[in-house]
Amino acid sequence: TRVSVVVSRDYSAGDCLSLMELGKLARRERKRHDESQEKAAAELNLEQPNVSRAENGHSEARETLFRLITRYTDLEVDDAPHYCLTKNNSDQ
């Protein structure tokens, strides 16, 4: 379930970001929704360390990171060939 349909003030569809930048975006938006890493992990059926790794931009957690971005924004991440934001049109 997506928490918000608000686009980040700093990024929009078409922007290409590093995993580190995406992680910072995910962390900021999660905190803006006043959710802990534990709550985010539970909602996504993950363990908390996976959320932490994703928010720190670790490449092995990029799928978790993409799910966090989708949960807390109205954006998705297109990872080919770069990590670019696209508009999320689903009602997850």
Secondary structure, 3 states (H helix, E strand, C coil): CCCCCCCCCCCCCCCECCHHHHHHHHHHHHHHCCCCHHHHHHHCCCCHHHHHHHHCCCHHHHHHHHHHHHHHCCEEEECCCCCEEEECCCCC
